[in-house]
Amino acid sequence: MTGGDSARASGFDPIEFLETAVQHPSNEDVGPMRAFLCETIEDRGVTPRVDDAGNVLASRGPADADTHVVLNTHIDTVSPHVPFDRDEGDDGSVGDEIVRGRGSCDAKGPLAALLSAFFAIDPDDARVTLAVTPDEEVLSTGAHALVADEPSLTAAADAVIVGEPTDLDVCTAAKGRFQGTVHLSGASAHAAEPQSGTNAIAALEETLGAIRTFDDREDAPPAHPQLGSATLTPTVVEGGESTNQVPADCALTLDRRSVPPETAAAFHDALTDHLEAAVPEDVGVEFRFTDRPTPFLEAWDTDPEARVVDLLADAAGGDVRPFTAATEASYFAADAPTVVFGPGVLADDEGAVAHSPREYVRVSAVEAAARALEETLAALVE
């Protein structure tokens, strides 16, 4: 049965859903989009629920089934809202129309494909759970809630498929992203007598040198077979109060893109030790993570030989590769084989697509993703 056939059999048209979904602004308030999603699920005979974190949850199959597959994506989008449109695309591809608008590829296009698979499957001896989060683009409060409960939603799941724009490739790993600030403290003094103070800004010289050599140390994580090497990038610097005063304080913000097996805690401790060894003894140094109510999205990976990877790659015909952006798959991968998959691209030859005013997804890609997901899900729950 093709994706279109199964969609019609379940009474669900992924493209019709996508066109309506894109017209729901969900950059500042996901409420209307969440209500539309719940209505869509209810109309197909499944009862959704919204948990305290705002996640939309729906399941098919017995609760005590031995096999459990989780389908996840998000409904929030970045600002500003971009109006919906549908056309033949810039390249004039006849018969391959494009749906434009905020969320068309990130991630309402993937959501439409996941829903098509969810509605097409009616398992007797397996369970399929749809979990759609409300806050992926900012703090991932919804996804964190899914795994914070005991047991977590994905505990002992056989597979988790996370919908994101991957151009129909199956992504089995992604770097983590940590953010924090190095605080340097010295002693203020008159700039005419600099030796009477301790210049915190001057200590940036040693600090930046230590940052450049951080991943060269003997105990640094090796390059990852899928993701390559971790990166550590200084991004913002602040310091000084007066042009004629030795500055007592300086702050340097850092962006860390980690690779497995590095954790946030291990990075914090290793960086602190490395900086303390490099910075002059009369300068205080402290590294603090940026405050946030949820854990950072850490690096994750799934065995490229996992069954869900083989099934989905065969069905979609795409490559197996890492995902290039941070994703809530980070929260789920510790519990179960997790992949990221969906229609659309983060960027094309002309530049950014996701999070840009020209955001779009090809109708044919959404339909192909729906077919691949339906075939994969059928195999996983058979």
C-alpha atoms as a printed R data frame, in Angstrom:
    type eleno elety resid chain resno       x      y       z
1   ATOM     1    CA   MET     A     1   0.000  0.000   0.000
2   ATOM     2    CA   THR     A     2   1.472  3.377  -0.939
3   ATOM     3    CA   GLY     A     3   1.693  6.342   1.398
4   ATOM     4    CA   GLY     A     4  -1.175  8.037  -0.415
5   ATOM     5    CA   ASP     A     5  -3.295  4.869  -0.329
6   ATOM     6    CA   SER     A     6  -2.721  4.261   3.371
7   ATOM     7    CA   ALA     A     7  -3.369  7.911   4.159
8   ATOM     8    CA   ARG     A     8  -6.709  7.729   2.356
9   ATOM     9    CA   ALA     A     9  -7.537  4.443   4.097
10  ATOM    10    CA   SER     A    10  -7.030  6.110   7.479
11  ATOM    11    CA   GLY     A    11  -8.855  9.265   6.409
12  ATOM    12    CA   PHE     A    12  -5.681 11.330   6.711
13  ATOM    13    CA   ASP     A    13  -4.038 13.444   4.018
14  ATOM    14    CA   PRO     A    14  -0.579 14.604   5.197
15  ATOM    15    CA   ILE     A    15  -0.423 17.464   2.693
16  ATOM    16    CA   GLU     A    16  -3.837 18.798   3.634
17  ATOM    17    CA   PHE     A    17  -2.796 18.618   7.286
18  ATOM    18    CA   LEU     A    18   0.496 20.395   6.559
19  ATOM    19    CA   GLU     A    19  -1.146 23.249   4.684
20  ATOM    20    CA   THR     A    20  -3.476 23.910   7.603
21  ATOM    21    CA   ALA     A    21  -0.762 23.454  10.214
22  ATOM    22    CA   VAL     A    22   1.552 25.983   8.561
23  ATOM    23    CA   GLN     A    23  -1.227 28.557   8.768
24  ATOM    24    CA   HIS     A    24  -1.272 28.231  12.572
25  ATOM    25    CA   PRO     A    25   1.369 30.607  13.992
26  ATOM    26    CA   SER     A    26   3.213 28.708  16.713
27  ATOM    27    CA   ASN     A    27   6.219 30.921  17.320
28  ATOM    28    CA   GLU     A    28   4.821 32.685  20.397
29  ATOM    29    CA   ASP     A    29   1.858 30.504  21.377
30  ATOM    30    CA   VAL     A    30   1.544 26.831  20.440
31  ATOM    31    CA   GLY     A    31  -1.984 26.635  21.870
32  ATOM    32    CA   PRO     A    32  -3.946 26.883  18.600
33  ATOM    33    CA   MET     A    33  -1.605 24.479  16.809
34  ATOM    34    CA   ARG     A    34  -1.807 22.022  19.692
35  ATOM    35    CA   ALA     A    35  -5.603 22.206  19.616
36  ATOM    36    CA   PHE     A    36  -5.575 21.532  15.859
37  ATOM    37    CA   LEU     A    37  -3.270 18.547  16.371
38  ATOM    38    CA   CYS     A    38  -5.484 17.100  19.106
39  ATOM    39    CA   GLU     A    39  -8.569 17.570  16.934
40  ATOM    40    CA   THR     A    40  -6.827 15.809  14.056
41  ATOM    41    CA   ILE     A    41  -5.980 12.837  16.273
42  ATOM    42    CA   GLU     A    42  -9.472 12.655  17.772
43  ATOM    43    CA   ASP     A    43 -11.076 12.721  14.322
44  ATOM    44    CA   ARG     A    44  -9.281  9.446  13.551
45  ATOM    45    CA   GLY     A    45 -10.590  7.618  16.604
46  ATOM    46    CA   VAL     A    46  -7.596  8.018  18.904
47  ATOM    47    CA   THR     A    47  -7.834  9.886  22.197
48  ATOM    48    CA   PRO     A    48  -4.914 12.254  22.791
49  ATOM    49    CA   ARG     A    49  -3.930 13.771  26.101
50  ATOM    50    CA   VAL     A    50  -1.941 16.870  26.954
51  ATOM    51    CA   ASP     A    51   0.372 16.446  29.933
52  ATOM    52    CA   ASP     A    52   1.435 19.089  32.443
53  ATOM    53    CA   ALA     A    53   4.392 20.071  30.235
54  ATOM    54    CA   GLY     A    54   2.166 20.664  27.211
55  ATOM    55    CA   ASN     A    55   3.149 17.510  25.326
56  ATOM    56    CA   VAL     A    56   0.532 15.910  23.092
57  ATOM    57    CA   LEU     A    57   0.535 12.155  23.671
58  ATOM    58    CA   ALA     A    58  -1.410  9.468  21.833
59  ATOM    59    CA   SER     A    59  -0.942  5.715  21.598
60  ATOM    60    CA   ARG     A    60  -2.143  2.788  19.553
61  ATOM    61    CA   GLY     A    61  -1.885 -0.834  20.632
62  ATOM    62    CA   PRO     A    62  -1.934 -2.504  24.062
63  ATOM    63    CA   ALA     A    63  -0.172 -0.767  26.936
64  ATOM    64    CA   ASP     A    64   1.578 -3.984  28.014
65  ATOM    65    CA   ALA     A    65   2.916 -4.837  24.554
66  ATOM    66    CA   ASP     A    66   6.446 -6.205  24.342
67  ATOM    67    CA   THR     A    67   7.277 -3.975  21.360
68  ATOM    68    CA   HIS     A    68   7.098 -0.193  21.736
69  ATOM    69    CA   VAL     A    69   7.987  2.451  19.131
70  ATOM    70    CA   VAL     A    70   7.927  6.186  19.885
71  ATOM    71    CA   LEU     A    71   7.356  8.866  17.233
72  ATOM    72    CA   ASN     A    72   8.432 12.344  18.285
73  ATOM    73    CA   THR     A    73   8.668 15.847  16.870
74  ATOM    74    CA   HIS     A    74   7.756 19.387  17.900
75  ATOM    75    CA   ILE     A    75   5.077 21.968  17.044
76  ATOM    76    CA   ASP     A    76   6.788 25.185  18.112
77  ATOM    77    CA   THR     A    77   8.553 27.391  15.553
78  ATOM    78    CA   VAL     A    78  10.981 30.300  15.680
79  ATOM    79    CA   SER     A    79   9.926 33.918  15.133
80  ATOM    80    CA   PRO     A    80   8.708 35.646  13.104
81  ATOM    81    CA   HIS     A    81   5.781 33.784  11.634
82  ATOM    82    CA   VAL     A    82   6.058 33.357   7.838
83  ATOM    83    CA   PRO     A    83   2.781 33.187   5.863
84  ATOM    84    CA   PHE     A    84   1.700 30.006   4.095
85  ATOM    85    CA   ASP     A    85   1.997 29.649   0.328
86  ATOM    86    CA   ARG     A    86   2.079 26.823  -2.179
87  ATOM    87    CA   ASP     A    87   3.676 27.019  -5.605
88  ATOM    88    CA   GLU     A    88   5.833 25.169  -8.116
89  ATOM    89    CA   GLY     A    89   9.065 26.349  -6.513
90  ATOM    90    CA   ASP     A    90  11.885 28.545  -7.705
91  ATOM    91    CA   ASP     A    91  13.185 25.943 -10.131
92  ATOM    92    CA   GLY     A    92   9.802 25.530 -11.783
93  ATOM    93    CA   SER     A    93   9.659 21.793 -11.114
94  ATOM    94    CA   VAL     A    94   6.386 20.762 -12.704
95  ATOM    95    CA   GLY     A    95   4.414 18.403 -10.505
96  ATOM    96    CA   ASP     A    96   6.642 18.955  -7.475
97  ATOM    97    CA   GLU     A    97   4.954 21.725  -5.585
98  ATOM    98    CA   ILE     A    98   6.402 23.467  -2.565
99  ATOM    99    CA   VAL     A    99   4.670 24.362   0.688
100 ATOM   100    CA   ARG     A   100   6.156 27.554   2.108
101 ATOM   101    CA   GLY     A   101   5.852 29.099   5.530
102 ATOM   102    CA   ARG     A   102   7.272 28.959   9.031
103 ATOM   103    CA   GLY     A   103   7.303 25.372  10.213
104 ATOM   104    CA   SER     A   104   6.842 23.881   6.754
105 ATOM   105    CA   CYS     A   105  10.063 21.904   7.174
106 ATOM   106    CA   ASP     A   106  10.869 22.523  10.845
107 ATOM   107    CA   ALA     A   107   8.969 20.596  11.868
108 ATOM   108    CA   LYS     A   108   5.347 20.481  10.651
109 ATOM   109    CA   GLY     A   109   6.353 18.687   7.453
110 ATOM   110    CA   PRO     A   110   7.981 15.894   9.486
111 ATOM   111    CA   LEU     A   111   4.961 15.920  11.818
112 ATOM   112    CA   ALA     A   112   2.612 15.375   8.864
113 ATOM   113    CA   ALA     A   113   4.673 12.374   7.744
114 ATOM   114    CA   LEU     A   114   4.797 10.912  11.262
115 ATOM   115    CA   LEU     A   115   1.041 11.301  11.648
116 ATOM   116    CA   SER     A   116   0.481  9.511   8.349
117 ATOM   117    CA   ALA     A   117   2.441  6.515   9.642
118 ATOM   118    CA   PHE     A   118   0.765  6.646  13.060
119 ATOM   119    CA   PHE     A   119  -2.720  6.550  11.560
120 ATOM   120    CA   ALA     A   120  -1.833  3.864   8.989
121 ATOM   121    CA   ILE     A   121  -0.758  1.340  11.647
122 ATOM   122    CA   ASP     A   122  -3.207 -0.519  13.889
123 ATOM   123    CA   PRO     A   123  -1.011 -2.915  15.882
124 ATOM   124    CA   ASP     A   124  -2.444 -5.871  17.785
125 ATOM   125    CA   ASP     A   125   0.668 -7.000  19.656
126 ATOM   126    CA   ALA     A   126   2.761 -3.818  19.712
127 ATOM   127    CA   ARG     A   127   2.422 -0.240  20.896
128 ATOM   128    CA   VAL     A   128   3.128  2.963  18.989
129 ATOM   129    CA   THR     A   129   3.238  6.251  20.916
130 ATOM   130    CA   LEU     A   130   3.097  9.692  19.345
131 ATOM   131    CA   ALA     A   131   4.770 12.343  21.516
132 ATOM   132    CA   VAL     A   132   4.742 15.912  20.196
133 ATOM   133    CA   THR     A   133   6.598 18.524  22.222
134 ATOM   134    CA   PRO     A   134   5.848 22.259  22.606
135 ATOM   135    CA   ASP     A   135   9.215 23.871  23.366
136 ATOM   136    CA   GLU     A   136  11.986 22.345  21.224
137 ATOM   137    CA   GLU     A   137  13.259 25.623  19.814
138 ATOM   138    CA   VAL     A   138  14.006 27.164  23.222
139 ATOM   139    CA   LEU     A   139  14.428 25.014  26.338
140 ATOM   140    CA   SER     A   140  13.016 21.563  25.508
141 ATOM   141    CA   THR     A   141  10.839 21.584  28.608
142 ATOM   142    CA   GLY     A   142   8.410 19.161  26.988
143 ATOM   143    CA   ALA     A   143  10.996 16.598  25.918
144 ATOM   144    CA   HIS     A   144  12.714 16.775  29.289
145 ATOM   145    CA   ALA     A   145   9.406 16.041  31.010
146 ATOM   146    CA   LEU     A   146   8.978 12.932  28.859
147 ATOM   147    CA   VAL     A   147  12.191 11.427  30.213
148 ATOM   148    CA   ALA     A   148  12.137 12.946  33.717
149 ATOM   149    CA   ASP     A   149   9.269 10.743  34.860
150 ATOM   150    CA   GLU     A   150  10.010  7.258  36.200
151 ATOM   151    CA   PRO     A   151   9.846  5.237  34.100
152 ATOM   152    CA   SER     A   152  10.491  7.590  31.197
153 ATOM   153    CA   LEU     A   153   8.345  7.454  28.069
154 ATOM   154    CA   THR     A   154  11.213  5.962  26.070
155 ATOM   155    CA   ALA     A   155  12.514  3.530  28.694
156 ATOM   156    CA   ALA     A   156  13.023  0.146  27.030
157 ATOM   157    CA   ALA     A   157  11.501  1.382  23.758
158 ATOM   158    CA   ASP     A   158  12.554 -0.613  20.715
159 ATOM   159    CA   ALA     A   159  13.033  2.531  18.636
160 ATOM   160    CA   VAL     A   160  12.485  6.291  18.720
161 ATOM   161    CA   ILE     A   161  12.025  8.220  15.474
162 ATOM   162    CA   VAL     A   162  12.427 11.998  15.815
163 ATOM   163    CA   GLY     A   163  10.993 14.129  13.023
164 ATOM   164    CA   GLU     A   164  13.319 16.850  11.699
165 ATOM   165    CA   PRO     A   165  14.275 18.032   8.184
166 ATOM   166    CA   THR     A   166  16.960 15.550   7.037
167 ATOM   167    CA   ASP     A   167  16.217 15.422   3.279
168 ATOM   168    CA   LEU     A   168  15.023 11.818   3.806
169 ATOM   169    CA   ASP     A   169  18.409 10.723   5.171
170 ATOM   170    CA   VAL     A   170  18.503  8.695   8.384
171 ATOM   171    CA   CYS     A   171  20.557 10.499  11.029
172 ATOM   172    CA   THR     A   172  22.113  8.412  13.776
173 ATOM   173    CA   ALA     A   173  24.161 10.948  15.751
174 ATOM   174    CA   ALA     A   174  24.443 14.633  16.590
175 ATOM   175    CA   LYS     A   175  26.789 16.843  18.519
176 ATOM   176    CA   GLY     A   176  25.698 18.292  21.825
177 ATOM   177    CA   ARG     A   177  25.621 21.991  22.590
178 ATOM   178    CA   PHE     A   178  26.740 23.496  25.890
179 ATOM   179    CA   GLN     A   179  27.025 27.200  26.640
180 ATOM   180    CA   GLY     A   180  28.772 28.860  29.513
181 ATOM   181    CA   THR     A   181  30.933 31.772  30.558
182 ATOM   182    CA   VAL     A   182  34.492 32.028  31.826
183 ATOM   183    CA   HIS     A   183  34.636 34.666  34.572
184 ATOM   184    CA   LEU     A   184  38.050 36.257  35.147
185 ATOM   185    CA   SER     A   185  38.574 38.393  38.248
186 ATOM   186    CA   GLY     A   186  41.472 40.684  39.100
187 ATOM   187    CA   ALA     A   187  41.858 43.983  40.954
188 ATOM   188    CA   SER     A   188  41.038 47.449  39.648
189 ATOM   189    CA   ALA     A   189  43.579 50.270  39.631
190 ATOM   190    CA   HIS     A   190  44.373 53.548  37.902
191 ATOM   191    CA   ALA     A   191  45.524 52.914  34.338
192 ATOM   192    CA   ALA     A   192  48.494 55.210  34.998
193 ATOM   193    CA   GLU     A   193  49.724 52.680  37.576
194 ATOM   194    CA   PRO     A   194  48.727 49.346  35.968
195 ATOM   195    CA   GLN     A   195  51.183 47.353  38.082
196 ATOM   196    CA   SER     A   196  49.167 48.225  41.179
197 ATOM   197    CA   GLY     A   197  46.190 46.227  39.922
198 ATOM   198    CA   THR     A   198  45.462 42.887  38.248
199 ATOM   199    CA   ASN     A   199  44.128 43.219  34.713
200 ATOM   200    CA   ALA     A   200  41.365 40.692  34.099
201 ATOM   201    CA   ILE     A   201  41.118 41.563  30.401
202 ATOM   202    CA   ALA     A   202  44.846 40.990  29.939
203 ATOM   203    CA   ALA     A   203  44.323 37.445  31.251
204 ATOM   204    CA   LEU     A   204  42.257 36.774  28.136
205 ATOM   205    CA   GLU     A   205  45.547 36.098  26.354
206 ATOM   206    CA   GLU     A   206  46.196 32.962  28.417
207 ATOM   207    CA   THR     A   207  42.504 32.097  28.496
208 ATOM   208    CA   LEU     A   208  42.174 32.103  24.710
209 ATOM   209    CA   GLY     A   209  45.368 30.102  24.403
210 ATOM   210    CA   ALA     A   210  43.944 27.486  26.764
211 ATOM   211    CA   ILE     A   211  40.732 27.347  24.757
212 ATOM   212    CA   ARG     A   212  42.702 26.700  21.564
213 ATOM   213    CA   THR     A   213  44.577 23.818  23.172
214 ATOM   214    CA   PHE     A   214  41.695 22.360  25.194
215 ATOM   215    CA   ASP     A   215  41.001 19.499  22.793
216 ATOM   216    CA   ASP     A   216  44.707 18.744  22.356
217 ATOM   217    CA   ARG     A   217  45.156 17.558  25.935
218 ATOM   218    CA   GLU     A   218  45.965 13.886  26.527
219 ATOM   219    CA   ASP     A   219  42.637 13.019  28.140
220 ATOM   220    CA   ALA     A   220  40.502 14.797  25.502
221 ATOM   221    CA   PRO     A   221  37.731 12.720  23.893
222 ATOM   222    CA   PRO     A   222  38.907 11.274  20.561
223 ATOM   223    CA   ALA     A   223  37.256 12.223  17.291
224 ATOM   224    CA   HIS     A   224  33.923 10.459  16.875
225 ATOM   225    CA   PRO     A   225  33.584  8.064  13.914
226 ATOM   226    CA   GLN     A   226  30.402  9.811  12.730
227 ATOM   227    CA   LEU     A   227  30.681 13.335  14.117
228 ATOM   228    CA   GLY     A   228  34.372 14.083  13.975
229 ATOM   229    CA   SER     A   229  35.952 16.317  16.611
230 ATOM   230    CA   ALA     A   230  34.359 18.485  19.269
231 ATOM   231    CA   THR     A   231  34.681 22.265  18.969
232 ATOM   232    CA   LEU     A   232  35.063 25.024  21.537
233 ATOM   233    CA   THR     A   233  34.385 28.553  20.289
234 ATOM   234    CA   PRO     A   234  34.597 31.908  22.126
235 ATOM   235    CA   THR     A   235  31.573 33.952  21.098
236 ATOM   236    CA   VAL     A   236  31.040 36.986  23.368
237 ATOM   237    CA   VAL     A   237  33.414 38.989  25.549
238 ATOM   238    CA   GLU     A   238  32.567 41.647  28.143
239 ATOM   239    CA   GLY     A   239  34.795 43.539  30.552
240 ATOM   240    CA   GLY     A   240  35.968 46.847  31.900
241 ATOM   241    CA   GLU     A   241  34.079 49.829  33.286
242 ATOM   242    CA   SER     A   242  36.201 52.851  32.461
243 ATOM   243    CA   THR     A   243  38.756 53.710  29.799
244 ATOM   244    CA   ASN     A   244  41.285 54.866  32.392
245 ATOM   245    CA   GLN     A   245  40.915 52.001  34.855
246 ATOM   246    CA   VAL     A   246  42.563 48.577  35.052
247 ATOM   247    CA   PRO     A   247  39.597 46.198  34.669
248 ATOM   248    CA   ALA     A   248  38.876 43.903  37.580
249 ATOM   249    CA   ASP     A   249  36.431 41.669  35.726
250 ATOM   250    CA   CYS     A   250  36.095 40.035  32.349
251 ATOM   251    CA   ALA     A   251  33.598 37.479  31.033
252 ATOM   252    CA   LEU     A   252  34.066 35.274  27.973
253 ATOM   253    CA   THR     A   253  31.127 33.222  26.669
254 ATOM   254    CA   LEU     A   254  31.910 29.872  25.069
255 ATOM   255    CA   ASP     A   255  29.994 27.580  22.705
256 ATOM   256    CA   ARG     A   256  30.820 23.883  23.033
257 ATOM   257    CA   ARG     A   257  29.786 21.337  20.399
258 ATOM   258    CA   SER     A   258  30.496 18.020  22.068
259 ATOM   259    CA   VAL     A   259  30.834 14.471  20.790
260 ATOM   260    CA   PRO     A   260  30.155 11.226  22.651
261 ATOM   261    CA   PRO     A   261  31.074 10.196  25.278
262 ATOM   262    CA   GLU     A   262  31.646 13.710  26.679
263 ATOM   263    CA   THR     A   263  28.981 14.877  29.117
264 ATOM   264    CA   ALA     A   264  28.236 18.371  30.321
265 ATOM   265    CA   ALA     A   265  29.640 17.592  33.760
266 ATOM   266    CA   ALA     A   266  32.842 16.107  32.360
267 ATOM   267    CA   PHE     A   267  33.341 19.098  30.067
268 ATOM   268    CA   HIS     A   268  32.836 21.558  32.924
269 ATOM   269    CA   ASP     A   269  35.409 19.841  35.137
270 ATOM   270    CA   ALA     A   270  37.987 19.372  32.379
271 ATOM   271    CA   LEU     A   271  37.714 22.959  31.157
272 ATOM   272    CA   THR     A   272  37.974 24.364  34.683
273 ATOM   273    CA   ASP     A   273  41.158 22.380  35.357
274 ATOM   274    CA   HIS     A   274  42.645 23.395  31.994
275 ATOM   275    CA   LEU     A   275  41.948 27.087  32.530
276 ATOM   276    CA   GLU     A   276  43.227 27.136  36.102
277 ATOM   277    CA   ALA     A   277  46.518 25.665  34.905
278 ATOM   278    CA   ALA     A   278  46.889 28.324  32.200
279 ATOM   279    CA   VAL     A   279  45.691 31.578  33.771
280 ATOM   280    CA   PRO     A   280  48.099 33.572  36.014
281 ATOM   281    CA   GLU     A   281  47.780 32.730  39.700
282 ATOM   282    CA   ASP     A   282  46.745 36.269  40.657
283 ATOM   283    CA   VAL     A   283  43.675 36.075  38.393
284 ATOM   284    CA   GLY     A   284  40.599 34.260  39.604
285 ATOM   285    CA   VAL     A   285  38.970 31.986  37.038
286 ATOM   286    CA   GLU     A   286  35.600 30.253  37.125
287 ATOM   287    CA   PHE     A   287  33.549 28.597  34.398
288 ATOM   288    CA   ARG     A   288  29.767 28.545  34.845
289 ATOM   289    CA   PHE     A   289  27.141 27.083  32.537
290 ATOM   290    CA   THR     A   290  24.387 29.401  31.380
291 ATOM   291    CA   ASP     A   291  21.392 28.964  33.669
292 ATOM   292    CA   ARG     A   292  18.511 27.000  32.177
293 ATOM   293    CA   PRO     A   293  15.715 24.892  33.712
294 ATOM   294    CA   THR     A   294  16.457 21.821  31.587
295 ATOM   295    CA   PRO     A   295  19.648 19.899  30.823
296 ATOM   296    CA   PHE     A   296  21.671 20.895  27.787
297 ATOM   297    CA   LEU     A   297  21.215 18.795  24.659
298 ATOM   298    CA   GLU     A   298  24.162 16.457  24.954
299 ATOM   299    CA   ALA     A   299  25.879 14.563  22.159
300 ATOM   300    CA   TRP     A   300  24.290 11.249  21.241
301 ATOM   301    CA   ASP     A   301  24.717  8.380  18.820
302 ATOM   302    CA   THR     A   302  22.926  5.229  17.727
303 ATOM   303    CA   ASP     A   303  24.542  2.158  16.224
304 ATOM   304    CA   PRO     A   304  24.308  2.646  12.423
305 ATOM   305    CA   GLU     A   305  23.578 -1.092  12.212
306 ATOM   306    CA   ALA     A   306  20.476 -0.868  14.428
307 ATOM   307    CA   ARG     A   307  17.351 -2.404  12.917
308 ATOM   308    CA   VAL     A   308  15.406  0.861  12.784
309 ATOM   309    CA   VAL     A   309  18.277  2.426  10.828
310 ATOM   310    CA   ASP     A   310  18.372 -0.377   8.257
311 ATOM   311    CA   LEU     A   311  14.599 -0.429   7.824
312 ATOM   312    CA   LEU     A   312  14.172  3.316   7.463
313 ATOM   313    CA   ALA     A   313  17.185  3.795   5.187
314 ATOM   314    CA   ASP     A   314  15.980  1.018   2.886
315 ATOM   315    CA   ALA     A   315  12.457  2.432   2.807
316 ATOM   316    CA   ALA     A   316  13.518  6.044   2.227
317 ATOM   317    CA   GLY     A   317  16.464  5.390  -0.071
318 ATOM   318    CA   GLY     A   318  18.563  8.053   1.656
319 ATOM   319    CA   ASP     A   319  21.958  8.068   3.295
320 ATOM   320    CA   VAL     A   320  22.853  7.227   6.881
321 ATOM   321    CA   ARG     A   321  24.662 10.200   8.399
322 ATOM   322    CA   PRO     A   322  24.878 12.513  11.411
323 ATOM   323    CA   PHE     A   323  22.411 15.346  11.985
324 ATOM   324    CA   THR     A   324  24.030 18.766  11.842
325 ATOM   325    CA   ALA     A   325  21.874 20.581  14.416
326 ATOM   326    CA   ALA     A   326  21.044 20.045  18.069
327 ATOM   327    CA   THR     A   327  17.914 17.963  18.557
328 ATOM   328    CA   GLU     A   328  15.715 16.567  21.294
329 ATOM   329    CA   ALA     A   329  16.849 13.114  20.207
330 ATOM   330    CA   SER     A   330  19.564 13.831  22.767
331 ATOM   331    CA   TYR     A   331  17.079 13.152  25.566
332 ATOM   332    CA   PHE     A   332  15.868  9.840  24.144
333 ATOM   333    CA   ALA     A   333  19.004  8.147  22.811
334 ATOM   334    CA   ALA     A   334  20.150  6.936  26.224
335 ATOM   335    CA   ASP     A   335  16.973  4.843  26.486
336 ATOM   336    CA   ALA     A   336  16.519  3.398  23.007
337 ATOM   337    CA   PRO     A   337  17.899  3.241  19.450
338 ATOM   338    CA   THR     A   338  17.052  6.725  18.182
339 ATOM   339    CA   VAL     A   339  17.119  8.215  14.701
340 ATOM   340    CA   VAL     A   340  16.286 11.619  13.244
341 ATOM   341    CA   PHE     A   341  14.384 11.618   9.952
342 ATOM   342    CA   GLY     A   342  12.040 13.711   7.873
343 ATOM   343    CA   PRO     A   343  11.331 15.687   4.711
344 ATOM   344    CA   GLY     A   344  12.862 19.093   4.062
345 ATOM   345    CA   VAL     A   345  16.338 20.548   4.436
346 ATOM   346    CA   LEU     A   346  18.024 22.862   6.908
347 ATOM   347    CA   ALA     A   347  19.725 24.643   3.984
348 ATOM   348    CA   ASP     A   348  19.983 24.356   0.208
349 ATOM   349    CA   ASP     A   349  22.309 25.745  -2.462
350 ATOM   350    CA   GLU     A   350  20.822 29.215  -2.017
351 ATOM   351    CA   GLY     A   351  21.266 29.350   1.746
352 ATOM   352    CA   ALA     A   352  19.235 28.781   4.892
353 ATOM   353    CA   VAL     A   353  15.809 27.143   4.599
354 ATOM   354    CA   ALA     A   354  14.751 26.226   8.132
355 ATOM   355    CA   HIS     A   355  14.377 29.241  10.437
356 ATOM   356    CA   SER     A   356  14.508 31.554   7.409
357 ATOM   357    CA   PRO     A   357  11.914 33.698   5.584
358 ATOM   358    CA   ARG     A   358  12.098 31.289   2.610
359 ATOM   359    CA   GLU     A   359  11.329 28.158   4.637
360 ATOM   360    CA   TYR     A   360   9.711 25.487   2.487
361 ATOM   361    CA   VAL     A   361   9.256 21.749   2.026
362 ATOM   362    CA   ARG     A   362   8.539 19.805  -1.145
363 ATOM   363    CA   VAL     A   363   5.184 18.055  -1.327
364 ATOM   364    CA   SER     A   364   6.858 15.012  -2.896
365 ATOM   365    CA   ALA     A   365   9.312 14.829   0.027
366 ATOM   366    CA   VAL     A   366   6.528 14.825   2.618
367 ATOM   367    CA   GLU     A   367   4.741 12.062   0.721
368 ATOM   368    CA   ALA     A   368   7.960 10.054   0.386
369 ATOM   369    CA   ALA     A   369   8.704 10.447   4.092
370 ATOM   370    CA   ALA     A   370   5.190  9.279   4.953
371 ATOM   371    CA   ARG     A   371   5.598  6.169   2.799
372 ATOM   372    CA   ALA     A   372   9.001  5.355   4.295
373 ATOM   373    CA   LEU     A   373   7.759  5.812   7.854
374 ATOM   374    CA   GLU     A   374   4.675  3.688   7.248
375 ATOM   375    CA   GLU     A   375   6.783  0.878   5.787
376 ATOM   376    CA   THR     A   376   9.290  1.087   8.628
377 ATOM   377    CA   LEU     A   377   6.678  1.213  11.355
378 ATOM   378    CA   ALA     A   378   4.830 -1.757   9.857
379 ATOM   379    CA   ALA     A   379   8.028 -3.788   9.948
380 ATOM   380    CA   LEU     A   380   8.890 -2.754  13.502
381 ATOM   381    CA   VAL     A   381   5.499 -3.723  14.950
382 ATOM   382    CA   GLU     A   382   4.759 -6.812  12.891
